[in-house]
Amino acid sequence: MSHPLTRVLTLLELLQSHPTLSGAELAKRLGTDVRTVRRYTAHLRDLGVPVEAERGRYGGYRLARGYRMPPLVLTNDEALAVVLGLVAAERVGMGTTVATAGALAKIERVLPQALREPLAAIRESLAFTANTVIGQAPGTGILLALAQATRSRTTVNIGYQSWRRQSTERDVDPYGVVFHNGRWYLVGHDHLRNTLRTFRVDRIESATPQAGDFTVPENFDAVAHLTAALAQVPYRWQVEVTIHGPVDEIARRLPRSVATLTADTTGVLMRARAERLDGMAHLLASLQWPFTIHHPTELRHALKALAEQLAAAAEREPAERSPRPEAPAGLAKDPDRQDVRR
């Protein structure tokens, strides 16, 4: 526990589960001192929580007799948002496993049973890639249904709309739900095509569990499959560039969904696909290492155009500002006279 708010909430949890605790006991459990415990109890009183303090050898802190915290009432969307936030913070290194597990346990204790199972499925089945940015959340019902089907190894029937806006229905064995680059993806075996497929969850219009079950292939990694599949999506340009830098650091800047990297004697060979070369030029220019372009030649032209834009921006002089109008005579000298511009 490191954040004061976390300690205040933990103090409330301790007071709810023990009839009386001394200041020294609370300080030990919270990893702080008695003076800070007194300050935290004052915070709880300010929030309307009746914390009583008794002096003496057998004194201590307790909640007023008969006081109970009101039940936590969350909608499906709110509960999903809380759970996803906690799990995402832990996966990307913004929280500890112990803190996340404790917070989730407290939330689950006050949730109705109908929500506990789907949210537990979300915790166990979803995955995050390293390239995680804020994106648009899919429908709560769809995501919960896919997570439950993934956890229980149950085939699910989905209504799917392609990027061409063609709607189809198909049975899918869901192997995993992955969040990558602001989007949610379902990875699984598509019965309609009889092959392994990746579906964008925001294009799934319905998800209905079916009677059949399935077995996930041994050692299958949904994240690895998704990033590899996205890297193979056909684009207009095939790009090969050698980046003269350490492969580990370059890999952190260029995830597998953006490019494939191969270390060689001269550096790191980057193979990538791009629909627009101006975007690739910006990407290369943002790297801190020198690089050599193998092909296409058109990428050199895009880099030169970007360099010209940057050079022009560096040489551009700011426009002269209009002189500030002078105040009427005597106005600035009179401290008791109000500024007419207010």
Helices and strands as residue ranges (DSSP letters): H 4-17, H 23-30, H 34-46, E 51-54, E 60-63, H 76-91, H 97-109, H 113-125, E 126-128, H 140-152, E 154-161, E 167-180, E 183-190, E 195-200, G 201-203, E 204-213, H 222-231, E 237-243, H 247-253, E 259-264, E 267-274, H 277-286, E 291-295, H 297-315
